[in-house]
């Protein structure tokens, strides 16, 4: 053991530990989640990048001697390479606005730098965690900047996973482009479409959210390094903010920029709220897709049974042969978690007071969980579900041929009234729409066959007004104005068609 001292007195710290007394006390105080900050390696790497940039800036400004400064830089590089992460052991949710996390980083880097200089861990008279590693800094600019850098990195990983899933849906859209099926609105038969169109929609939805994710990432590239305690820059050199940002850009490769107003940037968590909102949007839409996959694959005998999801495990301990849509189900649950995390981020951002938000640790914890779990959900859905989906082509075609929804395609040719009569009789008798149209002589066999071609049922087409002209298709302008007047409304004087 070695003895270290803080404002509360002396404490013994394990001799081999790179953390110190501040980390030890925080580890004892915050036993909340059981999840250490080392579970978020992007955060640890971001902290090390900041400490490295600060050391280089302080060397450049003549505030830190080269020997100690280069030892700090070397220690930071080791941490960024994945070393010593196990010594970052503070609970992810903590009081103190992230001070314990910053102290943990200062102590680990200081003790490794001492070793590199040939001194014992804890020999802070030679290189001190606060005086040297934390020079020109405060938790209040280090912690939010680290959170932003780590989130930027994590969002890139999420966007890449989303692209893998998007491409999987795009491949299925191409595979199913000739598979005719019935579209549905409000769970009722609507009009025909292709299964390819349905799956293409999912690819488009994911692509749109990738764009929103990119836009949100731009907001968190603005940092408040140089703000120190509250944004006034106290205890830092006038040129420090500019120089530390320069070094941080070089180290991280991110297009970071110093906020124009550091007092505002130190207390404002709006960028995190924006990012969390985009994550919620992604979760909602992926969950909707999974709802569709579960519904379309329901059955196999008593449900929709339009598609088959790959069987990945037995579905029941009592019902032999049952297979459940477990992959979409687990993705649904990730979505529910992300939606809840968004509320946590919202409340934490709102709860800030005056010049600082003390609740950024729970914002960090919530964001990192959401990004990480969404990323894994996308990869799992692609690998274990979407790639193996097959279509029940015969079932889909039979549903189209038997659907009353076909009458919508005939409406422009036979008129709404005739189409309604056909739909009513088809529903009452169970007979097919095409059969009834032929029987009533509403269209020739040739015209009916042309209208009901799959390629004509799933895209816009040129039509010829039915006998009786335009008036047979919709009420006249005069009648519509008359209806408005009867309803006590001012007659319309603009285009109504």
C-alpha positions as CSV (number, residue, x, y, z in Angstrom):
1,X,0.0,0.0,0.0
2,X,1.0,3.7,-0.4
3,X,-0.4,6.6,1.5
4,X,-2.0,9.6,-0.3
5,X,-3.4,12.7,1.1
6,X,-6.4,14.9,0.1
7,X,-8.5,17.6,1.9
8,X,-10.2,14.9,4.0
9,X,-7.0,13.4,5.2
10,X,-4.8,10.4,4.5
11,X,-5.9,7.2,2.8
12,X,-4.0,4.0,1.8
13,X,-4.1,3.1,-1.9
14,X,-2.9,-0.2,-3.4
15,X,0.7,0.2,-4.3
16,X,0.2,-1.2,-7.9
17,X,-2.8,1.1,-8.6
18,X,-2.5,3.9,-11.1
19,X,-5.5,5.7,-9.6
20,X,-5.2,7.7,-6.4
21,X,-7.0,8.9,-3.3
22,X,-9.7,10.9,-5.2
23,X,-10.6,8.0,-7.3
24,X,-10.7,5.7,-4.3
25,X,-13.1,7.9,-2.4
26,X,-15.3,8.3,-5.5
27,X,-15.4,4.5,-6.0
28,X,-16.6,4.1,-2.4
29,X,-19.2,6.9,-2.7
30,X,-20.8,6.0,-6.0
31,X,-21.9,2.4,-6.0
32,X,-24.9,2.9,-8.3
33,X,-24.9,1.0,-11.6
34,X,-21.9,-1.4,-11.2
35,X,-20.8,-0.1,-14.6
36,X,-17.4,1.6,-14.5
37,X,-16.5,4.4,-16.9
38,X,-14.0,2.0,-18.4
39,X,-17.0,0.3,-20.0
40,X,-17.0,3.3,-22.4
41,X,-13.5,3.1,-23.9
42,X,-14.3,6.0,-26.3
43,X,-14.8,8.2,-23.2
44,X,-11.5,7.1,-21.7
45,X,-9.7,7.7,-25.0
46,X,-11.3,11.1,-25.3
47,X,-10.1,12.1,-21.8
48,X,-6.6,11.0,-22.7
49,X,-6.7,13.0,-25.9
50,X,-7.7,16.1,-24.0
51,X,-4.9,15.7,-21.4
52,X,-2.4,15.1,-24.2
53,X,-3.6,18.3,-26.1
54,X,-3.5,20.3,-22.9
55,X,0.0,19.2,-22.1
56,X,1.2,20.1,-25.6
57,X,-0.6,23.5,-25.4
58,X,1.0,24.2,-22.0
59,X,4.5,23.3,-23.3
60,X,4.0,25.6,-26.3
61,X,2.9,28.4,-24.0
62,X,5.9,27.9,-21.7
63,X,3.8,26.9,-18.8
64,X,4.9,23.3,-18.5
65,X,8.5,22.1,-18.7
66,X,9.3,19.7,-21.6
67,X,10.3,16.8,-19.4
68,X,7.1,16.5,-17.4
69,X,5.0,17.5,-20.4
70,X,6.4,14.8,-22.7
71,X,5.9,12.2,-20.0
72,X,2.3,13.2,-19.7
73,X,1.9,13.0,-23.5
74,X,3.5,9.5,-23.6
75,X,1.2,8.3,-20.8
76,X,-1.8,9.7,-22.7
77,X,-0.8,7.9,-25.8
78,X,-0.7,4.6,-23.9
79,X,-4.2,5.2,-22.6
80,X,-5.4,6.0,-26.0
81,X,-3.9,2.7,-27.2
82,X,-6.1,0.8,-24.8
83,X,-3.7,0.5,-21.8
84,X,-4.6,1.1,-18.2
85,X,-8.3,1.3,-18.8
86,X,-9.0,-1.1,-15.9
87,X,-7.8,1.7,-13.6
88,X,-10.7,3.9,-14.6
89,X,-13.1,2.5,-12.1
90,X,-15.5,5.3,-11.2
91,X,-19.2,4.4,-11.5
92,X,-20.8,5.8,-14.7
93,X,-23.4,7.7,-12.7
94,X,-21.8,10.0,-10.1
95,X,-22.3,13.2,-8.3
96,X,-20.0,16.2,-8.9
97,X,-20.6,17.0,-12.5
98,X,-17.9,14.5,-13.7
99,X,-15.2,15.7,-11.3
100,X,-14.5,12.2,-10.2
101,X,-14.0,11.1,-13.8
102,X,-11.6,13.9,-14.4
103,X,-9.7,13.2,-11.2
104,X,-9.5,9.5,-12.2
105,X,-7.9,10.5,-15.5
106,X,-5.5,12.9,-13.9
107,X,-4.3,10.3,-11.4
108,X,-3.9,7.5,-13.8
109,X,-2.0,9.6,-16.3
110,X,0.1,11.3,-13.6
111,X,1.2,8.0,-12.0
112,X,2.1,6.4,-15.4
113,X,4.0,9.6,-16.3
114,X,5.9,9.3,-13.0
115,X,6.9,5.8,-13.9
116,X,8.1,6.9,-17.3
117,X,10.3,9.5,-15.6
118,X,11.7,6.8,-13.3
119,X,9.8,7.8,-10.1
120,X,7.4,5.8,-7.9
121,X,3.6,6.0,-8.3
122,X,2.3,8.6,-5.8
123,X,5.4,10.8,-5.8
124,X,3.3,13.8,-6.6
125,X,6.0,16.3,-5.6
126,X,7.7,15.5,-8.9
127,X,4.6,15.4,-11.1
128,X,1.1,16.2,-9.7
129,X,-2.3,15.1,-11.1
130,X,-3.9,18.5,-10.6
131,X,-1.0,20.9,-11.0
132,X,0.5,19.4,-14.1
133,X,-1.9,16.9,-15.8
134,X,-4.9,19.2,-15.1
135,X,-3.0,22.5,-15.8
136,X,-5.2,25.2,-17.5
137,X,-8.2,22.9,-17.2
138,X,-11.4,22.4,-15.1
139,X,-13.7,19.4,-15.0
140,X,-16.2,21.8,-16.5
141,X,-14.5,22.1,-19.8
142,X,-12.7,18.7,-19.8
143,X,-15.8,16.5,-19.1
144,X,-18.2,17.9,-21.7
145,X,-15.5,18.1,-24.3
146,X,-14.6,14.4,-23.7
147,X,-18.3,13.5,-23.9
148,X,-18.6,15.3,-27.2
149,X,-15.5,13.6,-28.7
150,X,-16.6,10.2,-27.5
151,X,-20.1,10.7,-28.8
152,X,-18.7,11.8,-32.2
153,X,-16.7,8.6,-32.5
154,X,-19.6,6.5,-31.3
155,X,-22.0,8.0,-33.8
156,X,-19.7,7.1,-36.6
157,X,-19.8,3.5,-35.5
158,X,-23.6,3.6,-35.3
159,X,-23.9,5.2,-38.8
160,X,-21.7,2.4,-40.2
161,X,-23.9,-0.3,-38.6
162,X,-27.1,1.5,-39.9
163,X,-25.6,1.4,-43.4
164,X,-25.0,-2.3,-43.2
165,X,-28.6,-2.8,-42.2
166,X,-29.8,-0.4,-44.9
167,X,-27.9,-2.3,-47.6
168,X,-29.4,-5.6,-46.4
169,X,-32.9,-4.2,-46.9
170,X,-31.9,-2.7,-50.3
171,X,-30.8,-6.2,-51.4
172,X,-34.0,-7.7,-50.3
173,X,-35.9,-5.0,-52.1
174,X,-34.2,-6.0,-55.3
175,X,-34.8,-9.7,-54.6
176,X,-38.5,-9.1,-54.1
177,X,-39.1,-6.5,-56.8
178,X,-41.4,-8.8,-58.8
179,X,-43.4,-10.2,-55.9
180,X,-46.9,-8.8,-56.0
181,X,-48.8,-8.4,-52.7
182,X,-51.5,-6.4,-51.1
183,X,-50.6,-3.1,-49.3
184,X,-52.6,-2.3,-46.2
185,X,-53.7,0.8,-44.4
186,X,-55.1,0.6,-40.9
187,X,-54.6,-3.2,-41.1
188,X,-57.2,-3.3,-43.9
189,X,-56.7,-4.3,-47.5
190,X,-55.6,-1.2,-49.5
191,X,-54.1,-1.5,-53.0
192,X,-51.5,-3.8,-54.6
193,X,-47.7,-3.1,-54.3
194,X,-44.6,-5.3,-54.5
195,X,-42.8,-6.8,-51.6
196,X,-39.7,-5.0,-53.1
197,X,-41.4,-1.7,-52.6
198,X,-42.1,-2.5,-49.0
199,X,-38.5,-3.5,-48.3
200,X,-37.2,-0.5,-50.2
201,X,-39.1,1.7,-47.9
202,X,-37.2,0.3,-44.9
203,X,-33.9,1.1,-46.7
204,X,-35.0,4.7,-47.4
205,X,-36.1,5.2,-43.8
206,X,-32.6,4.1,-42.5
207,X,-30.9,6.3,-45.1
208,X,-32.8,9.3,-44.0
209,X,-31.9,8.7,-40.4
210,X,-28.2,8.4,-41.3
211,X,-28.5,11.9,-42.6
212,X,-30.1,13.2,-39.5
213,X,-27.4,11.5,-37.4
214,X,-24.7,13.3,-39.5
215,X,-26.4,16.6,-38.9
216,X,-26.7,16.1,-35.2
217,X,-23.0,15.1,-35.0
218,X,-22.0,18.5,-36.4
219,X,-23.5,20.2,-33.3
220,X,-21.2,18.3,-30.9
221,X,-18.0,19.3,-32.7
222,X,-18.2,22.7,-30.9
223,X,-16.2,22.4,-27.6
224,X,-15.6,24.6,-24.6
225,X,-11.9,23.8,-23.8
226,X,-10.4,26.9,-22.3
227,X,-13.6,27.8,-20.4
228,X,-12.1,26.4,-17.2
229,X,-14.6,26.7,-14.3
230,X,-17.5,28.7,-15.7
231,X,-16.5,29.9,-19.1
232,X,-14.4,33.0,-18.2
233,X,-11.1,31.2,-18.8
234,X,-9.8,31.9,-15.3
235,X,-6.4,30.3,-14.5
236,X,-5.6,29.8,-18.2
237,X,-3.4,31.7,-20.7
238,X,-5.3,34.0,-23.2
239,X,-4.1,31.9,-26.1
240,X,-4.7,28.6,-24.5
241,X,-8.2,27.9,-25.8
242,X,-7.1,28.4,-29.4
243,X,-3.9,26.3,-29.0
244,X,-5.5,23.4,-27.1
245,X,-8.2,23.2,-29.8
246,X,-5.5,23.1,-32.5
247,X,-3.7,20.2,-30.8
248,X,-7.0,18.4,-30.1
249,X,-7.9,18.5,-33.8
250,X,-4.5,17.0,-34.7
251,X,-4.8,14.2,-32.1
252,X,-8.4,13.2,-32.8
253,X,-8.8,14.0,-36.5
254,X,-12.2,15.6,-35.7
255,X,-13.1,19.0,-37.1
256,X,-13.5,20.5,-33.7
257,X,-14.1,24.2,-33.1
258,X,-14.0,26.4,-30.0
259,X,-17.4,27.8,-29.0
260,X,-17.8,31.5,-29.6
261,X,-19.2,32.0,-26.1
262,X,-17.6,29.8,-23.5
263,X,-19.9,30.8,-20.7
264,X,-22.9,29.7,-22.7
265,X,-21.1,26.5,-23.9
266,X,-20.2,25.5,-20.4
267,X,-23.8,25.4,-19.1
268,X,-25.8,24.5,-22.3
269,X,-26.5,20.8,-22.9
270,X,-28.8,21.4,-25.9
271,X,-26.5,19.6,-28.4
272,X,-26.8,16.4,-26.3
273,X,-30.6,16.8,-26.3
274,X,-30.5,17.1,-30.1
275,X,-28.3,14.0,-30.5
276,X,-30.5,12.0,-28.1
277,X,-33.6,13.1,-30.0
278,X,-32.1,11.8,-33.3
279,X,-31.3,8.5,-31.5
280,X,-34.9,8.3,-30.4
281,X,-36.1,8.9,-33.9
282,X,-33.9,6.1,-35.2
283,X,-35.2,3.8,-32.4
284,X,-38.8,4.6,-33.2
285,X,-38.4,3.9,-36.9
286,X,-36.4,0.7,-36.5
287,X,-38.9,-0.5,-34.0
288,X,-41.7,0.2,-36.5
289,X,-39.8,-1.9,-39.1
290,X,-39.5,-4.7,-36.6
291,X,-43.3,-4.5,-35.9
292,X,-43.9,-4.9,-39.6
293,X,-41.5,-7.9,-39.8
294,X,-43.3,-9.7,-36.9
295,X,-46.7,-9.0,-38.4
296,X,-45.8,-10.0,-42.0
297,X,-44.3,-13.2,-40.7
298,X,-47.1,-14.1,-38.3
299,X,-48.5,-17.5,-38.5
300,X,-47.5,-19.8,-40.1
301,X,-51.0,-21.0,-40.6
302,X,-53.2,-18.5,-38.7
303,X,-51.4,-15.2,-39.5
304,X,-50.3,-13.1,-42.5
305,X,-47.6,-15.6,-43.4
306,X,-46.3,-13.3,-46.2
307,X,-42.6,-13.7,-45.3
308,X,-40.5,-16.2,-43.4
309,X,-38.0,-15.0,-40.9
310,X,-35.0,-17.3,-40.4
311,X,-35.4,-19.7,-37.5
312,X,-32.7,-19.0,-35.0
313,X,-33.9,-20.9,-31.9
314,X,-36.7,-23.0,-30.5
315,X,-39.7,-20.8,-29.6
316,X,-41.4,-22.6,-26.8
317,X,-40.7,-25.0,-23.9
318,X,-44.2,-26.4,-24.2
319,X,-45.3,-26.0,-27.8
320,X,-43.2,-28.3,-30.1
321,X,-42.2,-26.8,-33.4
322,X,-43.0,-23.2,-32.5
323,X,-40.5,-20.6,-33.7
324,X,-40.7,-17.0,-32.6
325,X,-39.5,-13.7,-34.1
326,X,-36.9,-13.2,-31.4
327,X,-34.5,-11.0,-33.3
328,X,-37.1,-8.3,-34.1
329,X,-38.3,-8.7,-30.5
330,X,-34.9,-7.9,-29.0
331,X,-34.5,-4.9,-31.4
332,X,-37.9,-3.6,-30.2
333,X,-36.7,-3.8,-26.7
334,X,-33.6,-1.8,-27.5
335,X,-35.8,0.8,-29.0
336,X,-37.9,1.0,-25.9
337,X,-34.7,1.6,-23.9
338,X,-33.4,4.3,-26.2
339,X,-36.7,6.1,-25.9
340,X,-36.4,6.0,-22.1
341,X,-32.8,7.2,-22.3
342,X,-34.0,10.2,-24.3
343,X,-36.3,11.2,-21.5
344,X,-33.4,10.9,-19.0
345,X,-31.2,13.1,-21.2
346,X,-34.0,15.6,-21.5
347,X,-34.6,15.9,-17.8
348,X,-30.9,16.0,-17.0
349,X,-30.3,18.8,-19.5
350,X,-33.3,20.8,-18.1
351,X,-32.1,20.4,-14.5
352,X,-28.9,22.4,-15.0
353,X,-28.6,25.6,-12.9
354,X,-26.8,28.8,-13.6
355,X,-23.3,28.4,-15.0
356,X,-23.1,24.5,-14.9
357,X,-25.1,21.4,-15.5
358,X,-24.2,18.9,-12.7
359,X,-25.9,16.0,-14.4
360,X,-23.8,15.4,-17.4
361,X,-22.7,12.0,-16.1
362,X,-26.2,10.5,-16.5
363,X,-26.4,12.2,-20.0
364,X,-23.1,10.5,-20.9
365,X,-24.3,7.1,-19.5
366,X,-27.6,7.4,-21.4
367,X,-26.1,8.5,-24.7
368,X,-23.4,5.8,-24.7
369,X,-26.0,3.1,-23.9
370,X,-28.3,4.3,-26.6
371,X,-25.6,4.5,-29.3
372,X,-23.9,1.2,-28.3
373,X,-27.2,-0.8,-28.1
374,X,-28.6,0.7,-31.3
375,X,-25.4,-0.3,-33.1
376,X,-25.5,-3.8,-31.9
377,X,-29.3,-4.0,-32.7
378,X,-28.7,-3.0,-36.3
379,X,-25.9,-5.5,-36.8
380,X,-27.9,-8.3,-35.1
381,X,-31.0,-7.5,-37.2
382,X,-29.0,-7.6,-40.4
383,X,-27.0,-10.7,-39.7
384,X,-29.6,-12.9,-37.8
385,X,-32.8,-11.8,-39.5
386,X,-33.0,-9.6,-42.6
387,X,-30.4,-11.6,-44.7
388,X,-32.4,-14.8,-44.3
389,X,-35.9,-13.5,-45.0
390,X,-37.8,-15.3,-47.8
391,X,-41.1,-14.5,-49.4
392,X,-44.2,-16.8,-49.6
393,X,-44.9,-15.8,-53.2
394,X,-47.9,-18.0,-53.8
395,X,-49.6,-16.8,-50.7
396,X,-49.0,-13.2,-51.6
397,X,-50.3,-13.6,-55.2
398,X,-53.4,-15.4,-53.9
399,X,-54.2,-12.6,-51.5
400,X,-54.0,-10.1,-54.4
401,X,-56.2,-12.0,-56.6
402,X,-58.8,-12.5,-53.9
403,X,-58.6,-9.0,-52.5
404,X,-61.4,-6.4,-52.8
405,X,-58.7,-3.8,-52.9
406,X,-58.2,-4.5,-56.6
407,X,-61.3,-2.5,-57.2
408,X,-59.4,0.7,-56.5
409,X,-57.3,0.2,-59.6
410,X,-60.5,-0.1,-61.6
411,X,-62.1,3.0,-60.2
412,X,-60.7,5.4,-62.8
413,X,-62.1,3.2,-65.6
414,X,-65.6,2.2,-64.3
415,X,-66.4,5.1,-62.0
416,X,-66.7,5.2,-58.2
417,X,-70.3,4.1,-58.0
418,X,-69.8,1.0,-60.2
419,X,-66.6,0.2,-58.3
420,X,-68.4,0.5,-55.0
421,X,-71.1,-1.9,-56.1
422,X,-68.5,-4.4,-57.3
423,X,-66.7,-4.1,-53.9
424,X,-69.9,-4.7,-51.9
425,X,-70.9,-7.8,-53.9
426,X,-67.4,-9.2,-53.8
427,X,-67.3,-8.8,-50.0
428,X,-70.8,-10.3,-49.6
429,X,-70.3,-13.3,-51.9
430,X,-66.6,-14.0,-51.7
431,X,-66.3,-13.8,-55.4
432,X,-63.4,-12.1,-57.2
433,X,-63.4,-8.5,-58.3
434,X,-62.3,-9.3,-61.9
435,X,-65.0,-12.0,-62.2
436,X,-67.7,-9.5,-61.2
437,X,-66.4,-6.8,-63.5
438,X,-66.5,-9.2,-66.5
439,X,-70.0,-10.4,-65.5
440,X,-71.3,-6.9,-65.4
441,X,-69.7,-6.0,-68.7
442,X,-67.9,-3.0,-67.2
443,X,-64.7,-3.7,-69.0
444,X,-63.6,-5.9,-71.9
445,X,-61.4,-8.9,-71.1
446,X,-58.5,-7.2,-72.8
447,X,-58.8,-3.9,-71.0
448,X,-59.2,-5.7,-67.6
449,X,-56.1,-7.8,-68.2
450,X,-54.2,-4.7,-69.1
451,X,-55.3,-2.8,-66.0
452,X,-54.6,-5.7,-63.7
453,X,-51.0,-6.3,-64.9
454,X,-48.7,-6.3,-61.9
455,X,-46.6,-3.5,-63.4
456,X,-49.7,-1.4,-63.8
457,X,-51.0,-2.1,-60.3
458,X,-47.9,-0.8,-58.6
459,X,-47.1,2.5,-60.3
460,X,-48.9,5.6,-61.7
461,X,-50.5,5.0,-65.2
462,X,-52.2,7.0,-67.9
463,X,-56.0,6.5,-67.8
464,X,-58.9,7.3,-70.1
465,X,-62.0,8.8,-68.4
466,X,-65.0,6.4,-68.3
467,X,-68.2,6.8,-70.4
468,X,-70.0,10.0,-69.3
469,X,-66.7,12.0,-69.1
470,X,-65.3,13.8,-66.1
471,X,-68.7,14.3,-64.5
472,X,-69.0,10.5,-64.0
473,X,-65.8,10.5,-62.0
474,X,-66.4,13.4,-59.6
475,X,-69.0,16.1,-58.7
476,X,-69.0,19.2,-60.8
477,X,-67.5,22.4,-59.4
478,X,-71.0,23.9,-59.2
479,X,-72.3,21.0,-57.1
480,X,-69.3,21.2,-54.7
481,X,-69.9,24.9,-54.2
482,X,-73.5,24.2,-53.5
483,X,-72.5,21.5,-50.9
484,X,-70.3,24.1,-49.2
485,X,-73.1,26.6,-49.0
486,X,-75.5,24.0,-47.6
487,X,-73.1,23.2,-44.9
488,X,-73.0,26.9,-43.9
489,X,-69.5,27.3,-45.3
490,X,-68.2,30.1,-47.5
491,X,-68.2,28.8,-51.1
492,X,-64.7,28.0,-52.3
493,X,-63.4,30.4,-55.0
494,X,-60.0,28.6,-55.5
495,X,-59.2,25.5,-57.4
496,X,-61.0,22.6,-56.0
497,X,-60.0,19.6,-58.1
